[in-house]
């Protein structure tokens, strides 16, 4: 039999040890990959407090006073006080009440044109409200004019314009009339009946402020 040389035996042993070392390192790496990660300690140098919801409060709740005001810690508010402070900051300041809109003033009459005075609603909306405004200012005992006339008085079956002028007369202007509907006509008819039952003092046929 052939006796192996010492050098060959030593070389084989070194190769075997190297292979075992590689296998051991591979096993250690695999075990480290599947090992559970280290859990973060719930206790830290900041004296954390774990609340009921599992959240950590890193602030030290104990108040302390230091010679340096910047290092002093004020007492933390309670949860109820915190909610009240937050609600108070979220509520907007009450807005000041809006000023009441001024009452609409009646239109003013324009300057006379060619010696004729046009009415205050000349070239404006000549609806039932405008006519009632002119009627309320009408004085049956004063001479009839573009500023003093009964807008509800008819002449030869016609109604006057915003200056008391009737169709076919000089200076007549076709007025801008208001909306018309059955309900509006019914309401205006009721108002006309009320005026007829309660005429103004002096509102008689032939009075100075009448057309007829």
Secondary structure, DSSP 4 states (H G I P E B T S, - for coil): -PPPPHHHHHHHHHHHHHHHHHHHHHHHHHHHHHSPPPPPPS--TT--EE-TTS-EE-S--S-B--SSGGG-BPPPPPHHHHHHHHHHHHSPPPPPPPPPPPPPPPPPPPPPBTTB---TTTTSEESHHHHHHHHHH--TTS--BTTB--TT-EETTEE--TTSPPTTSTT----EE----HHHHHHHHHHHHHHHHSPPTT-STT-TT---
